[in-house]
Amino acid sequence: MRLLGRRPPAPASPSPRANGGLAPITFPSGPYGISRESAVQLSVDRLRGEEKLDPGTLLTQPDPDTTWPAMVGWTVDDLIFYGQAAWYVLRRDSDGNPSRARRLPPGSWAVRLSSDYGRLSRIEDISVGGQSVAVDDVIRIATPGNGILYDGAAIVLAALELQRSADRFANVPLPAGVLTNTGQEIGPDDAAEIVTAFDAARESGATAFLQSMTYERTQLNAADLQLVESVAAMDTRLARLLNVPVSMVAASPTGSAHAQLYANVPQNLTQLVQQAVAPYLVCIEDAITFQATPRGQNVVFNTSDWLRFAQVSMVLPQSGAGAPPLTPEGAPQ
């Protein structure tokens, strides 16, 4: 999800002849047009009713040490894994509203709550780096859940164990087998020494020598362990844990995935924004609106240009070299 804070690459602009008769869609000018600058970034608007206001430094570069996409991306990362995030206020404007802020890494801050559930606010103290700070100096962002490290711990641990199983099978130097003693009985220490020497000889590429022993190869392969199917199923479970469409991670069709086609790319991206991205963006919007914005104003991420960019940036076939360029109004929906 750190991709939320990154700018997607601008579409290439090949000539029709250089691209096999394909021509790029051009961005029209006018009130319904879209500029490249507004299309390649996930911007945020500060609104007072229908009036768009200057976003200010808090919504463009709150932290002088990093960029706005990086700060939003890491904030979403915190919300996904821990269910909460925080920004520490660095500067305030003349009206006392936050103008600069810095993301606090997980574990560097803590909130102490009162046991009195009848209090208007149960927050008694907030510590940052072990030092107590004013409650208003920390912009707290929370989700309804506890993060996937808690709510999805079982799935994450199962995925890690499955990956370890696949790695162990991939690192086996030869198919698993059994050494059978056909001579005089030997003790456990001698048997372990023989097995170790046999494995070492095979790993080094030398010829192994067996005396009064037979080696039987066991018929064990990846299909027997169903590692391929298990990994595909785990990809599907992890995608669903993050509300990401299964097709976006190229998971198995057994997880209800479908191919990425020209006709469904905009639909899949829309579904990704609505299901996987929007819940976290709404949490950030509300936190900034209610904790760092003057009364009567609200903060909203602008995802419409992002989605429209995906629809009109694809390269479509043209009937001829002299055909007029396609526009968003003429592109398939």
N, C-alpha and C positions, 0 to 999 in steps of 0.2 A: 504494500500500500504506500510505500514511499514514492511510488510513481505519481501519486497525487500532487506532489510538490515539484515534479519535473515538467519541463516544457516538451510536448511531443514534437518530433522533427517536422519541419515544414515540408510540404509535398514537393516532389521534383517537378520540373516543368520541361519535359522533353518535347521535341518537335514531333508532329504527326508522322513524318517519314522515319525519324530515328526510333520511334516506338511502335513500329508496325502498324501505322494507321490509327494509333490511339492519340487522342488529344486531351490535355488537362482541362478541367473545369476552371473557368476564370471567375474571380470574385467581382460581382457587379458593384458599381457605385450607387449612391442614393440612400434614401432612408432605410431600405431593406437590405442594403449591402452589408458585407462583413469584411473588415480589414484583417490583414494577416496578423497585425500586432494583437488585436483582440481575440483572434482565434487560437493562437498558440499558447495561451496561458489561462489558467483558472483564476480569473480576477474576482475581486470582492467589491461590493458597492455599499456605501453608507447612504442611507435614505432617510428623508423626513417626509413621510407620506409618499407622494409620487415624485418628489424632487430629489434628484441625485446630488449629493454633496461631495466636497473634496474628501477623499478617504483619509488623508493625513498619513503621517509616518507609521502609526500603529497598524495600518492595513496595507502598507507598501513595503516597509523595511523596519519592523519594530526593533530588531536586534542589529546594531551596527556591525557585528561580527559575522553575520550570515545573511542569506537572502530570504525573501518572503516564501518562495516555493520550498526551500529547505526547512524552514521553521514550521510551515503547515504540514509538510510531509512527516517530519519527526513527531509532531503533535498527534497526527492521526495514528502513527505507529504506536505511541504510548496508549492511545485510546483502545486500539485493537488488542494489545497484549495485556494491558494493566487495567483498562476500564476507566482511567482517569489521567489527566494531564494538568500541568500548571505553568503559568507564565509569571515571572517576577517583574514587577513594575520598576523600570529604571528611571524614567523621567515623567513629569506631568506638565501639561500646558498651563497657560495663565488661569484657566478656569478650574484647574485641579483634576482634569481628566487625564488618564494615562496616554502618553504619546510614544513611549519607548518601553519595550518589555523583552524579556529573555526567557526562553523555554528552560524549565527545570528538569533535569534528568530524573527518571524514576529512582526513588530511594533517597534523593537529596532533600526531600521536603516531607512534612508530616502534619496532619491536622489532629489536634486533641479536642475531642468532643465531650460535652457534659453528659452525665447520666440522667439529668433532669429532662425528660421528654416534654415537659410543659413549657420550657423556655421558648421564646420567640426564635432565637438562634442558639443552637447547641454548640457552635464553634467557640471554644474558649481560647485557643492559641494555635498559631501556625509557626512552625520552625523551618528554617531554610539553612541547610548546612550546619545544623545543630544550634542555631541562634534564633531566638524568638523575633518575629517581625510583625508588623501591623497586618491585620486581616485584609484590609483594603489594598495592600501592596502585592497580593497574590491573586491572579485571575485563575480561578479554579474551573476546570472543564471536566465534566463527568458524563458517563454513559449509564443507561439503565442496568447494564450488566457489570460483571467483575473482570472482564477481559478473558481472552481465550487461554491464558496461562492458568486460569482458575476454572472457568466454565468448560473449557475444552481440553483440560489436562490429560484426560484418559485418551482422547484421540491423538494428541500430540505425542504422548509416550508410546502409543501403539505404532505410530508412524516411524518414530525413531528406532524402535525395536525391529520393525519390518526392514528398515534400511540397513540395520546391522546384519540381519539375516542375509540380505542380498549381497552385502559386502563380503561376508564370510564365504558364501558360496562362490563368489567371483574370485576370491583369493586362494581357493583350494588349488594346489599345484598339480594334483592328479585326482581322478575319481576316487571317492572313498572306497576302502576295501578292508578285507579281513585276512589277517595272517593266522593260519592254522598249523599247530604243532603236530607233526606226524611221527616224531621220534620220542626220545626220552622226555619225561615231564621236567619242566624247569620252574623256577620260582618267579614270583612277581617282579623282583628287581631285574632278573635276567631278561624277562619278557619285555619290560619297559625299555631296557637298553637295546634290545634287538629292534623294537619298533622305532625307536629314535634314530638308530643308525640307518634303518631302511628309508625313513622319510628324508633324512639328510642326504643320502645318496641320490634319491630321485630328484630332490630339489636342485642339487648341484649338476644334474644332468649325467651323472656317472651311472654305471651299471650296478644294480643292487644284487647281492649274493644271498641266496637263501639255502640253508642246510637243514634238512629235516623239517622244512616249512613249505607251505603252499600259500599262494596269494590268490584271493578271490575278489574280483572287482564287484562292488555292489552297483546295481542299476539305479543310480540316483542322479537325477538331473533337475533343472529348474522347473520343468513342467510338472514333475512329481510334487515339488514343494508348492506349486501354483504361485510362484513369486510374481510372475508377470501379471496375473489376474489380481493378486493381492495388492500390488503396488498401484494398479489402475483404480481399484476400489478405494484405496486409501487416498489417492488424489481426489477422488470424488467427495469423500468425507471431509477432507480439509477444505475443499472449495466451498462446500455447503456450510462449513463452520464459519467461513468468512463471507457468506452470502454472495460468493462470486459464481457467475454462470459456469457450469462445468465445461462448456465448449471453449471458454477463454483460457483454460489451462490445458487444453488438448487431452482431457481425460478419456477413459474408455467409453464407448457407446453404451456399455452396460450401466453407466451412471447417468443415462438419459442425455448424453451429449449429442450434438449434431455438428456437422461440418460448418466451417466458416466459409460462407458463400458471399458473393457480391451483394445478393439481395438481403442478407440478414446481418451484415456487419454493423450498420447503423442501429438496428434493433438490439443487437447484443450489447453494443456500447451503451445504449440507453438503459438497458436492463442492468448493466454493471453500475452505472451511476445511481440509478434509483435504489437498487438493493444493497450494494456494497459500499458505495461512497456517501450517498446522501445522509444516512443515519449519523455518521461522524461529523459531516459538515454542519448539520443542524445543531449538534452539541456545541461546536465552536462558535457558530453564529449566535446562539442564545447566550453563551457565556460572555462574549464580547459585548453583546447588546445590553445585557442587564448589569454587567460589572465594570465596563470600561467605556460606555457611550452615554452622552447626555440624554436626559429624558426626552422622549418624543422622536428619537432617532433609532434606527435599527440597522443591523449589518446583515447582508445577504450575499452568499457566494453566487456568482454568475456562471451557471453551467450551460445556459442556452447556447452561447457562442461555441463552447467546447463541443456540444453535440452537433450543432449545425456545421462546424468545421469538419467533423468526421463524415457527414453526409455529402458535402460538396467537394471534398479534397480527393475523392477517388477518381481514377482515370477511366473514362468511358470510351467505347468505340464511336467513331464517326463514319458517316457514309462516304465522305470524300474529303480531300484536302481542303477544298474551298467551303466546307460546311461551316456555319456559324458556331461559335463556342457555346457550350451548354451553360446554363445558369442554374442556381438552386431552385428557381421556380419550375424549371423544366426537368430537373433530375428526378428519378424515381424516389418515392417516399418509402 
